[in-house]
């Protein structure tokens, strides 16, 4: 398997702003304060058997969950981040920038 042990990636200013907007929405409904940003690679699986879509998924751990996740946190562009994905997806992130637009959501670009 061709995997990168600790993929290095960054966030664009647009992605950071979108994450902070999501954090505000999260805080409005969550019973706990948000902790680190969770960045994952997710794949939808349609019920009709058609081709699923893969994309970056962004969420948050709560502060209580951070007790268990603290060892996995790294600071990237000022954000506390946990990359939550399978090792075979590490190469998708390595050397890339996570960007954001309203049309595309979060996506990876080469610098």
Backbone bond lengths (Angstrom), bond angles and torsions (degrees), N, CA, C in turn:
res aa  C-N    CA-C-N  psi(-1)  N-CA   C-N-CA  omega(-1)  CA-C   N-CA-C  phi
1 X - - - 1.437 - - 1.516 109.00 -
2 X 1.308 116.89 135.81 1.445 123.39 -179.95 1.517 109.05 -95.99
3 X 1.321 118.36 90.34 1.455 119.76 -178.53 1.523 110.25 -125.27
4 X 1.297 115.34 151.24 1.449 122.82 177.96 1.519 106.67 -98.62
5 X 1.349 119.61 121.85 1.454 121.01 -173.08 1.536 114.51 -59.45
6 X 1.306 117.98 -37.41 1.459 121.43 -178.31 1.523 108.18 -141.14
7 X 1.324 117.76 81.28 1.461 119.37 -173.71 1.520 112.34 -59.76
8 X 1.315 114.52 136.31 1.456 121.36 179.18 1.526 108.47 -100.45
9 X 1.320 115.91 125.57 1.462 120.82 177.56 1.509 108.73 -147.33
10 X 1.319 116.12 167.39 1.453 122.56 179.98 1.516 110.06 -133.39
11 X 1.328 115.53 174.24 1.448 122.74 177.82 1.519 109.58 -116.47
12 X 1.321 116.64 141.89 1.460 120.50 171.87 1.525 108.45 -77.03
13 X 1.331 118.14 161.34 1.464 119.70 174.53 1.540 112.37 -56.97
14 X 1.329 117.31 -37.22 1.470 119.98 177.81 1.524 111.26 -62.77
15 X 1.332 117.33 -40.53 1.468 120.99 179.42 1.526 110.69 -66.72
16 X 1.321 117.24 -41.64 1.465 120.22 178.82 1.527 109.84 -61.66
17 X 1.322 117.36 -43.59 1.464 120.34 179.24 1.529 110.71 -63.59
18 X 1.326 117.37 -42.29 1.473 121.16 178.96 1.529 110.74 -63.69
19 X 1.330 117.06 -39.54 1.466 120.77 177.60 1.523 110.57 -63.58
20 X 1.313 117.09 -43.12 1.467 119.66 179.38 1.533 110.91 -67.00
21 X 1.329 117.82 -34.76 1.465 120.93 174.60 1.525 110.55 -64.16
22 X 1.343 116.60 -42.76 1.467 120.28 176.28 1.526 111.38 -63.12
23 X 1.316 116.25 -39.38 1.464 120.42 179.45 1.536 109.83 -60.90
24 X 1.320 116.74 -42.37 1.467 121.24 178.12 1.530 110.33 -60.57
25 X 1.342 116.57 -43.77 1.470 120.51 177.86 1.525 110.78 -65.40
26 X 1.327 117.00 -41.53 1.464 122.36 178.32 1.527 109.84 -59.48
27 X 1.334 116.01 -47.36 1.459 120.49 -178.25 1.521 111.94 -63.68
28 X 1.327 117.57 -29.07 1.459 121.36 -178.87 1.529 112.17 -67.69
29 X 1.345 117.25 -25.65 1.468 120.32 -177.23 1.534 113.75 -116.29
30 X 1.314 117.56 -17.84 1.468 120.81 -177.18 1.521 110.61 -77.53
31 X 1.303 114.94 150.71 1.459 120.66 177.02 1.523 111.46 -88.39
32 X 1.336 115.76 -10.89 1.458 120.96 179.80 1.521 109.49 -127.36
33 X 1.306 115.47 158.30 1.457 121.18 176.94 1.528 109.85 -70.99
34 X 1.324 115.89 144.06 1.469 119.54 179.15 1.518 110.40 -73.33
35 X 1.337 114.00 148.90 1.454 121.69 175.02 1.520 108.27 -107.60
36 X 1.314 116.03 -127.60 1.462 121.71 -176.91 1.526 112.03 -70.68
37 X 1.310 114.04 154.10 1.462 122.06 172.63 1.525 107.84 -74.90
38 X 1.320 116.65 134.91 1.454 121.51 174.73 1.525 107.28 -103.47
39 X 1.317 116.37 124.25 1.458 121.92 175.06 1.519 106.74 -112.50
40 X 1.329 115.78 124.85 1.464 120.46 -177.53 1.523 109.65 -134.11
41 X 1.326 115.18 164.45 1.461 122.04 172.06 1.519 106.03 -109.66
42 X 1.318 116.15 115.04 1.452 120.42 -177.10 1.515 112.06 -116.82
43 X 1.324 116.16 151.44 1.461 122.20 177.41 1.519 108.52 -128.79
44 X 1.329 115.24 125.90 1.462 119.00 176.13 1.526 108.58 -80.67
45 X 1.314 115.55 149.30 1.459 121.24 179.13 1.528 107.26 -125.31
46 X 1.323 117.06 97.57 1.468 120.10 -178.22 1.527 111.93 -64.17
47 X 1.324 115.83 145.57 1.464 121.73 179.78 1.524 112.81 -67.91
48 X 1.328 116.79 -22.01 1.466 119.11 -176.46 1.526 113.48 -86.82
49 X 1.334 117.24 3.63 1.458 120.61 177.87 1.519 114.18 83.77
50 X 1.336 117.72 0.32 1.462 120.15 179.15 1.531 110.18 -72.60
51 X 1.307 115.17 171.09 1.465 122.04 -178.50 1.523 110.22 -63.24
52 X 1.312 116.70 128.11 1.458 121.59 177.06 1.518 110.77 -76.92
53 X 1.303 115.90 168.12 1.459 122.38 178.86 1.527 108.23 -112.58
54 X 1.324 116.81 134.78 1.458 122.12 176.51 1.513 109.33 -107.57
55 X 1.315 115.51 142.93 1.462 119.05 -178.00 1.525 109.88 -164.59
56 X 1.305 114.99 170.68 1.453 121.70 173.99 1.522 108.58 -74.53
57 X 1.321 114.98 137.85 1.456 122.13 175.52 1.530 106.99 -118.51
58 X 1.317 116.16 132.96 1.467 121.11 179.58 1.520 108.72 -119.99
59 X 1.322 115.61 133.18 1.456 121.67 177.69 1.526 107.34 -149.75
60 X 1.329 116.28 -164.97 1.461 120.82 -178.48 1.514 109.77 -140.67
61 X 1.322 115.63 142.94 1.449 120.55 165.04 1.521 106.19 -83.70
62 X 1.329 116.47 151.43 1.457 119.64 172.83 1.520 108.39 -82.64
63 X 1.316 115.81 165.18 1.465 118.68 179.07 1.521 111.31 -59.80
64 X 1.331 117.67 -36.63 1.462 120.89 178.74 1.530 110.65 -63.73
65 X 1.325 117.45 -40.15 1.470 121.12 179.11 1.525 111.93 -68.03
66 X 1.321 116.45 -23.43 1.460 120.63 -176.88 1.528 112.22 -65.09
67 X 1.314 118.02 -21.73 1.462 120.69 177.08 1.530 109.59 -57.36
68 X 1.330 116.48 -42.70 1.465 121.15 -179.77 1.525 112.99 -82.13
69 X 1.332 117.34 -23.27 1.470 120.42 -173.25 1.527 113.82 -101.38
70 X 1.313 117.42 -6.37 1.471 121.19 -172.56 1.522 113.52 -51.87
71 X 1.323 117.63 -36.71 1.470 120.05 -178.20 1.523 112.70 -67.81
72 X 1.327 117.65 -16.10 1.459 121.81 -177.85 1.529 113.30 -99.63
73 X 1.319 116.64 -2.38 1.463 121.04 -176.62 1.518 110.59 -79.45
74 X 1.318 114.82 136.68 1.461 120.21 168.40 1.511 108.00 -133.71
75 X 1.303 116.00 156.33 1.459 120.45 179.71 1.520 107.94 -98.31
76 X 1.330 114.88 122.87 1.465 121.78 178.96 1.519 107.49 -128.57
77 X 1.301 115.92 119.92 1.469 121.77 179.80 1.528 112.20 51.34
78 X 1.340 115.59 39.23 1.451 121.25 176.51 1.522 115.12 84.05
79 X 1.333 118.57 -2.06 1.457 122.86 179.60 1.523 110.07 -105.18
80 X 1.333 116.81 137.02 1.465 120.09 170.75 1.524 106.55 -78.16
81 X 1.347 116.68 122.38 1.464 122.14 -169.93 1.526 110.38 -130.54
82 X 1.334 115.14 141.34 1.458 122.23 168.41 1.521 106.64 -120.87
83 X 1.324 116.76 122.08 1.465 121.21 174.02 1.520 107.10 -85.72
84 X 1.323 115.75 117.03 1.462 121.34 -176.61 1.527 107.46 -117.40
85 X 1.319 115.33 91.97 1.462 120.44 -179.86 1.521 109.11 -157.10
86 X 1.308 115.60 164.43 1.460 120.56 177.92 1.527 110.09 -73.95
87 X 1.325 117.37 148.62 1.466 120.32 -178.08 1.527 114.40 -54.60
88 X 1.339 118.69 -32.18 1.464 117.76 -179.38 1.530 111.94 -68.80
89 X 1.326 118.61 -9.14 1.465 121.48 176.26 1.531 113.06 -97.92
90 X 1.319 118.36 -4.74 1.463 120.76 -178.17 1.521 111.82 -56.18
91 X 1.304 117.06 -40.58 1.466 119.96 -176.70 1.531 111.71 -65.42
92 X 1.311 118.38 -22.17 1.476 120.74 175.96 1.532 110.35 -62.65
93 X 1.326 116.63 -34.13 1.459 121.90 -174.31 1.525 113.38 -92.01
94 X 1.332 117.11 -30.70 1.457 120.81 -170.16 1.526 112.17 -60.08
95 X 1.351 115.62 124.13 1.457 122.07 177.82 1.522 113.92 77.75
96 X 1.326 118.06 7.63 1.471 121.29 -175.80 1.520 111.59 -103.61
97 X 1.309 114.27 169.61 1.458 123.16 174.04 1.515 107.34 -116.84
98 X 1.326 116.04 131.71 1.458 119.93 172.91 1.520 106.99 -86.56
99 X 1.313 115.34 121.64 1.460 122.28 -178.82 1.528 108.66 -115.46
100 X 1.324 116.51 173.77 1.467 121.23 -179.69 1.522 110.39 -149.97
101 X 1.316 115.85 137.34 1.464 122.48 165.19 1.521 106.91 -137.32
102 X 1.319 116.52 156.07 1.468 120.16 177.78 1.522 111.02 -60.49
103 X 1.326 117.20 -33.94 1.471 121.57 -177.74 1.521 112.98 -73.23
104 X 1.330 116.29 -40.16 1.470 120.36 -173.32 1.532 113.83 -104.19
105 X 1.311 118.07 -14.06 1.452 120.20 -172.86 1.525 109.50 74.17
106 X 1.331 116.97 -147.28 1.470 121.48 178.02 1.525 108.90 -86.57
107 X 1.332 116.45 138.52 1.456 121.21 179.73 1.524 109.21 -154.35
108 X 1.319 115.61 161.82 1.459 122.61 -178.46 1.515 111.05 -97.62
109 X 1.338 115.47 138.77 1.462 121.19 174.36 1.529 108.74 -133.54
110 X 1.319 114.79 154.06 1.466 119.89 174.19 1.527 107.97 -82.66
111 X 1.327 116.44 144.92 1.482 119.04 179.78 1.512 112.45 -65.73
